[in-house]
Amino acid sequence: MAYESVDKLQKMLADSVFDYAQDRKKAARRALGTLVEIITFYLLKSWGLEAGVAIERGLGEYRNPAISHNVEYSLHPVKFKESLILERYGLPLTSSKIFRQFMEKLEHLREFKQKTNQLLSSERILRNSCVIGETEDLLLVGLVKELQWVGLAMDLVAQYRSPYAVFECKRVGVENGMKKGPQTIEKAKQGAYVARTMSCLQKIRVHSGELHGVVSRPDGTLYSKAYPKLIEEIVNCFDPDLLRNFILTVGVVSNHGNWFTSENQNKELMVLAQSYDWLLFLTDAGLSKFIRDVLLADNPEMAPARAAFKSSYSATKTKNSFTKVQMALEADTVLRRYFTSNGAKIAKWFNVITPEGKDLTILRGQIAKLAGKQWPRIHTA
């Protein structure tokens, strides 16, 4: 079944999935927003970045830590990663069980203060990017991978607290009888503010109207040049002063009667385009394709994802198992496979608004370069 727009997809979901809700359209709209977040999350996983991903972690503004902001996803340098197999385990799988089982084998776990979180619930719902320990500079994250015949595969990852990139999803719905959502400009301004205040790289508009970037070095001097050139220099450099507090900011927006299209931008979209280093536009066709392939088709391979979605949005639901934070283990397995197998097609779901003339391959390359920097040296220089 094809849909001309996400608005029609929303109406279909409102009538077929959320017919029990008092405000069916609002319930469907929230579900679509969750799907945009899930698509972004599994895109990052398919790029091999899961070890460094944090979800809704509070990040302080540059040199102004009194104000912090939760962002959908932040990408953090990895100090170490341990790939493990739990041969014997019981559910729920808690941080305490992990520490007890591996403390003697992995001595560096002793430096972490233990957190009380569940990686995998009794209902086999995993918590993505689950923090199970911390030090002053590091966070220990447990990543449940999949159930294998020899046991449960998982990773223990030590992430530096300071990220090198953030991804935020921005989406607003339209109420019945209105042409435009009342919170659209407020959400755009909020996203723009966060994008402009997190990184050491600041934006200024010079007299000619050209956008320049400015970085303050530790000795107080200012280093500046045209913004695109400075971004490229930082991504490719090995200078600790430029890299230490640099954060590449990426926004992901989708159309819902507010953002218009990537070719026909309204004021809100232009505000975001001038604030994020990269602004990606998830097309109606892309979101529609995901919904058709994963949630509507009768493909038996995607049955675990369909079941998790329906159980999370039914009238009798008890807990969510289809969100960026909580995902049914079997649904996570099939989503990983779907995004890995269809990487080239999924890349076409996104239009790049900022920077103009670039594509997703270049963004992926920049992220890979930042992830591969010598971060221990950078943070101690």
Buried (B, 14 or more C-beta within 10 A) or exposed (E): EEBEBBBEBBBBBBEEBBEEBEEBBBBBBBBBBBBBBBBBBBBBBBBEBBBBBBBEBEBBBBEEEEEEBEBBBBBBBBBEBBEBEBEEBEBBBBBBBBBEBBEEEBEEBEEBEBBEBBBBBEBBBBBBBBBBBBEEEBBBBBBBBEBEEEEBBBBBBBBBBBBBBBBBBBBBBBEEEEEBBEEBBEBBBBBBBBBBBBBBBBBEEEEEEEEBBBBBEEEEEEBBBEBBEBBBBBBEBEBBBBBBBBBBBBBBBBBBBBBBBBEEBBEBBBBBBBBBBBBBBBBBBBBBBBBBBBBBEEEEEBEBBBBBBBBBBEEEEEEBBBBBBBBBBBBBBBBBEBBBEBBEEBBBBBBBBBBEEBEBEBBBEBBEBBBEBEBEEBBEE
